[in-house]
Amino acid sequence: MKNFKQLKTTRKGEYGEEIVQELLIGWGFTIYPAPEEAHPVDFLTWKEGELTAIDVKTYPRYFSSESTGIDRADYRTYKNLSTAYRLPVKLFFVDQFEGAVYGHRLSYLEPFKQHRDGKVCFPLSAMQYVRPLTDEEVNRLTELSSVNYSQYEQMPRYFTNDTR
């Protein structure tokens, strides 16, 4: 049986976290990684006196709508962090179908949330486009993916005209 760290989905998530961490470091943030054991967010950032919890989701948006989502359990965890500890939570999505990194603060996304099939969903129109993924990044994510992209064939991309 494979170790959790060896699973493709784990390696894909870690790669998405690396992409976002490099971006944030480039913007002048200090990164505080989460401990090795189970953790509520991927890492913390610090800049100009503000500590922020960051969680990175490395998967494509929904093929059936211009939205993306997170598990309800994760949503409750983020809400608890932001409410009980007054810790802002920012979600980043590393989306190989869109070929983009996008996201926003949970507090901003709140008014747009919808509950569907055990998920809390947010429209892509509520997200901030951060940057495109490089071809190399998309290829690496594809190698680590178990998503059947044939469902996406007729779906136009929201953030780019990219037809990869």
Residue, then its C-alpha position, 0 to 999 in steps of 0.5 A: m500500500k502506498n504512503f499518503k505522500q506517494l499518492k498522485t493526488t498528494r503530489k499534485g496538491e503539493y505541486g500546486e502549493e509550490i506554485v502558489q508559494e513561489l508566487l507569494i514569495g515573489w510578492g514579498f510574503t513570508i511563508y510559514p509551512a504547516p506541520e507534517e501531520a494533518h493540518p487545517v490549511d496548507f500554510l500561513t503567510w505574513k506581510e506588512g503585519e498581517l497573518t493570513a491562512i492559505d489553502v490551495k486547491t489543485y483541481p479543475r473547476y466544474f465542467s458543468s458550470e462556471s464555478t468551483g468548490i470546496d468540501r463543506a468540512d473544509y469550509r467549516t474549518y476555514k470559517n472557524l479559523s476566520t471567526a474564532y481566531r480572526l484569521p483571514v483565509k484565502l483560497f487559491f485554485v490551481d486549475q489545469f483546465e483553465g490553465a490558471v491560478y485564481g482565488h480570493r479571500l473567503s470573506y469576499l466569497e461568502p455572499f456568492k456561496q452555494h451549497r451543492d452535493g456536499k460542496v460549497c461552490f463559488p462562481l468563477s466570476a467572484m474569483q481574482y485571476v492571478r496568473p496563467l499556468t505555464d505549459e510546463e506546469v500544465n503538463r506536470l499537473t496532467e501527469l499527476s491527474s486522475v481527472n477525465y478531461s473528455q467531459y471538458e471538451q465542449m466547455p469554453r475556458y472562463f479566464t483565457n482563450d487558451t485551447r490547449 
